[in-house]
Amino acid sequence: MKEKVSITIDAELLDGLDKLVDHIYIKNRSHAVEYLVRKSLGGSKSAVILAGGPPEMLRISKTELRPTANIRGAPLIELQLRKLAENNFNSIFLIGRKEVLSAVFESIGSGERLGIKVNYVEEHESSGTADSLRLLKGKVNGPFLVVFCDILFDKMNINELWESHVKHNSIATLILTTSPTPSKKGIVKLEGTKILDFTQKPKHADVYIGFSSIFVAEPKIFDFEGASLEEDVFPRLARMGFLGGHVSSEKEIHIHSKEDIKKSRP
């Protein structure tokens, strides 16, 4: 929710503020002020790691879960948290079922040794990723990063994604990469930085730009109905003109199997 405020500002600063307004990305003075305030407050940011759904869906083997799989000598979740901490995401929410949260806690505890705070949010049931994410409603009051629990993204520039989101004023902004297998991803139709259409795992596609399981969102996203981000929320946001895209030259690595673990080795 936005509130109207009145401020007094130096004339020279106001002139500099007006120069930011290009009527495309920065639409007016209010948007320019919001952009600069968010940028200045970006030293400490919130992120969410989505690990919801039945634990059996996150298994690599009978004894190993995707978030705690050993990747390059450390649990995947630890590599994710280190990447987030390096980019000033210091307040982390982990959403998952009790079994998953317990396994992660055994690996990284409160996150203190990594220089962050991990807030464990237990999910009892859900029908999809949007249901899981809504457990965060009321816990964040500004933009937040969302990362799926089964990806390695150490080479991706998440700060550029954050900056793109703040600048373009979307409800959600997705990291996008090219994919040789569009049927395995959410595929988008992109015009500049705006996503015009989002289709989850199409059987046939002539577009090879897809969603890479990382995005930034505003709390407003909680108000959009539907169990799944990919099937329900993202397509609706795209149709309404509220879904942004940020193309990355680097790609994430999905950790779903023992073979994926081998491929992730440097």
Buried (B, 14 or more C-beta within 10 A) or exposed (E): EEEEEEEEEEEEEBEEBEEBBEEEBBEEBEBBBBBBEBEEEBEEBBBBBBBBBEBEEBBBEEEBBBBBBEBEEBBBBBBBBBBBBEBBBBBBBBBBBEEBBEBBBEBBEEBEEBEBEBBBBEBEEBEBBBBBBBBBEEBBEEBBBBBBBBBBBBEBBBBEBBBBBBBBBBBBBBBBBBBEEBEEBBBBBBEEBBBBBBBBBBEEBEBEBBBBBBBBBBBEBBEBEBBBBBBBBBBBBBEEEBBBBBBBEEBBBBBBEEEBBEEBEE
